[in-house]
Amino acid sequence: MEDNEVIRMIKNRRAIRDYDTSKDVSDELIYKIIEAGGYAPSAENQQPWRVIVVRDKELQKFIGQKAVERTILLFGRATPREELERRLSYIKSKASLERTIDILISGARFEYIKGEPETDGAPVLLVLCIDQTHVGNSQPTLRGTGGVYGWSSPRHAVIAGSMMMQNMALAAAALGLGTCVSSVQLDHFDDIEEISDKLGVPLPHWKPILCLTVGYPKFERTLGPPRQPPEEIAFLNHWDKPFEVKE
């Protein structure tokens, strides 16, 4: 069975970290991207998400610097080089592998978030926030409890927000734009608080969980890292019983 246009776009989407800084992204395109994001599914259609469109360069630089600092801490100090080489073993060229490790341990991998022309930064940054009290308006006894009787309210919002983010990334690709999803600047409690304070996010009700850079790619999209095929990741009825397409 041949891939249709949607599936081809999904397969061809790439994380873009080098942007054409001579081109801005119009508000109309950002609107379309967020609109497409809002068509993601959510429990009881509560849509527990908000998006902050960040164009202010000082704010972008602040958020991007958090990502750089956390990357230096995580990959440059806390992760053994052998582990980095294992994770990146799909890179066959030694020169490419060394370059990739270098931009990880130096934090350069996330310079693009700052939006600065000298590092081919993205002109726009979208910050996705979720409603941490999300359970269901039809369940007032559970609302805001953080989960009782096995219910996990924030989990539903994280799932919905993640699907919204994927929608936005795919919509941007369909519009000829490049994107990259990042969370490293929002993985630490201190960073979440500082970024929320800068953006006026009302913690703890709302919490930023993901960022999406948006811009026109500086280079043509290239082949991405290999993906595991379904026969390696899918099972039929029981774990370790491979799912296979019957002839």
Buried (B, 14 or more C-beta within 10 A) or exposed (E): EEEEEEEEBEEEBBBBBBBBBEEEBEEEBBEBBBEBBBEBEBBEEBBBBBBBBBBEBEBBBBBBBBBBBBBBBBBBEEBEEEEBBEBBEEBEEEEEBEEBBEBBBBBBBBBBBBBBEEBBBBBBBBBBBBBBBBBBEEEEEBEEEEEEEEBEBBEBBBBBBBBBBBBBBBBBBBBEBBBBBBBBBBBBEEBBBBBBEBBEBEBEEBBBBBBBBBBBBBEEEEEEEEEEEEEEEEEEEEEEEEEEEEE
